Amino acid sequence: MTDQTPILEIENLSISFFTRLREIPAVMDFSARIMPGEALGLVGESGCGKSTVALGVMQDLGVNGRITGGSIRFKGRDLTAMSAAELRDIRGREIAMIYQEPMASLNPAMKIGKQLMEVPMIHEGLGEKQAWARALETVTDVKLPDPERILKSYPHQLSGGQQQRIVIAMALMSKPALLILDEPTTALDVTVEAAVVDLVKELGQKYGTSMLFISHNLGLILETCDRINVMYSGEAVETGSIREVFDQMRHPYTQALFRSIPLPGADKNARPLVAIPGNFPLPHERPPGCNFGPRCDYFQAGLCDAGPIPMAPVAGDARHMSRCLRFAEIDWDAPLADEITRQKAPVGDVVLRTQGLRKYYEVAANALFGGGNRKVVKANESLSFEARESETLAIVGESGCGKSTFAKVLMGLETATDGRIELLGKDIQDIPIEKRDTATVSSVQMVFQNPFDTLNPSMTVGRQIIRALEVFGIGADDRARRERMLDLLDLVKLPRAFAGRMPRQLSGGQKQRVGIARAFAGGARIVVADEPVSALDVSVQAAVTDLLMEIQRNEKTTLLFISHDLSIVRYLSDRVLVMYLGHVVELGDTDQVFSPPYHPYTEALLSAVPIADTSVQKKHIVLEGDIPSAMNPPPGCPFQTRCNWKGQVPAGLCERDVPPMRAMAEGHEIKCHLDEETLATMEPVIKVAAQ
């Protein structure tokens, strides 16, 4: 094989799934090529066929999936023509796959070392001693602390980030020629994601591995890949190098994707995101001609819907291609015709005040059997802040920092250990939800992360909203409540006909809108939005965040936006509260928190966020180690075990004393021992180069 032979070459691939009713085409006329050492990013909305392509390469389409056309060649050999024995030999040894959920790839009843040793023992016939040595070397390669201990651990004894590193180690054990990564960092915190992405890139270079990286995160693709393939409804619609597609996109869907994500410079009032109109077509309801036609700003009847549209080369590079008949005549640099500027709602009086709030849990040291000593989990430690009417306060931090615990105490699902929560002038920290009056319950509502789990599957959309109205005592009779329910559907921009639909008939974005309608049913004054868009596609995220902002402007709601995605936080929040291990480590308005001086943890969070903009230069900061346990927090500053600035502070201070909260400017506070001269030397993490 010469260096010019592609590792993977997919030509005009079509894959269908066969049901009793019909054939459902999942992928049509898909072509891609990956050269040795190259990384190709595959992006698009849920259901566009990305994972089906990966399963086609692995020849793992299940009983009802079938390749109906085209070819898949690996190192020049046609995978579709191979026997089961030949495929077994290639899978895991020459082509490896890393899945979204690490625990799906690990055996919970087997120690890590045994699971890793299996790979070279099965594929290369190594003995136990050699396999153990290889496992130890690979675990060291993926930068896990104390490799010997890790190999003797069970999967449940590792954090999510450590589990994903083990899965990466397993995939790389036999030094495969091709590594397929299917959303490998979706379940991870942004700082862990940054470390894992760094690791994948580094190991890819070390082993010369080619990669097919599947993701809906364009920023991640920019940071990891050489080339990109954009998919929509089963077809590749644009493909080219990262710089070509990001800077000179030539398909309306690619352009629409970029307009719906919060890049630096987006502003919820001056430059709001633009959601893609309409809905993604179901596989058996695709339109004639261009699949994107019904949602496209440049659609031309009689041309775009006349027949199948082929991929065509874009002038300048034979490997930059677009599935659009009009790309040569569109003015890609034209500003949005109907760009809307919105009025910022004036911020009102304080509606929520938290002072010195603590929430501790007492748990058995032996969680399995409940015996022995009891330990204290310090979930929230001395939280103090205010939130005002019509304000969006973002609460950010990694998993386990105490964001959701605070939300539970505010909602009355837990009661505080110490401190105060004053809601509309009334102390509520000690009142559990069952003892709260209806007015208090209806004034604080929640929109949850996963819209699939929050709706009753056996109740219509309308009935679920009416049920909330009944609980809140709104409406004199059934007729009045039904009228209010229809008004709420109007409020969240859902057709009134959806009142009779069941949740299973709705898309993820539509379900989340029903959740928002229910939250606002009682005229909520404060809405806690706990990662409300992280389970949604980027195009749907724009519509849902825009909806929340519009309702906030009209209803003067206070929005507590819990998230780890700092891009969306920068776009929609007025103020930001950064949490780490139960502590508030930084608090200020959005511009203050996103500009130096930063708390060292905020600096690392900002560096970890992938940004889909080639003009952005980022300071590269990777945090070593995992978040300490809230059951056994480190002494002194909670962040001292991972802080890159600790050397700038007198020895022993960070390990001994919890730093005080210090005012850096009006409204901007940082909990850190660094002196003001050192803080003043901090440089911006994110710089946008002049175009």
Secondary structure, DSSP 8 states (H G I E B T S, - for coil): --TTS-SEEEEEEEEEEE-SS-EEEEEEEEEEEE-TT-EEEEE--TTSSHHHHHHHHTT---TTEEEEEEEEEETTEEGGG--HHHHHHHBTTTEEEE-SSGGGTS-TTS-HHHHHHHHHHHHH---HHHHHHHHHHHHHHTT-SSHHHHHTS-GGGS-HHHHHHHHHHHHHTT--SEEEEESTTTTS-HHHHHHHHHHHHHHHHHHT-EEEEE-S-HHHHHHH-SEEEEEETTEEEEEEEHHHHHHS--SHHHHHHHHTS--TT-BTTTB------S----GGG--SS-TTGGG-TT--TTTTTSS----EEETTEEEEEE--SSTTTS-TT---TT----------SEEEEEEEEEEEEEEESSTTT--S-EEEEEEEEEEEEEEETT-EEEEE--TTSSHHHHHHHHHTSS--SEEEEEETTEE-TT--GGGS-HHHHHHEEEE-S-TTTSS-TTS-HHHHHHHHHHHTT-SSSHHHHHHHHHHHHHHTT--GGGGG--GGGS-HHHHHHHHHHHHTTT--SEEEEESTTTTS-HHHHHHHHHHHHHHHHHHT-EEEEEES-HHHHHHH-SEEEEEETTEEEEEEEHHHHTSSS--HHHHHHHHHS----TTEEE------S----TTS--SSSTTTTT-TTGGGS-TTHHHH----EEEEETTEEEE----HHHHHT---SEEE---
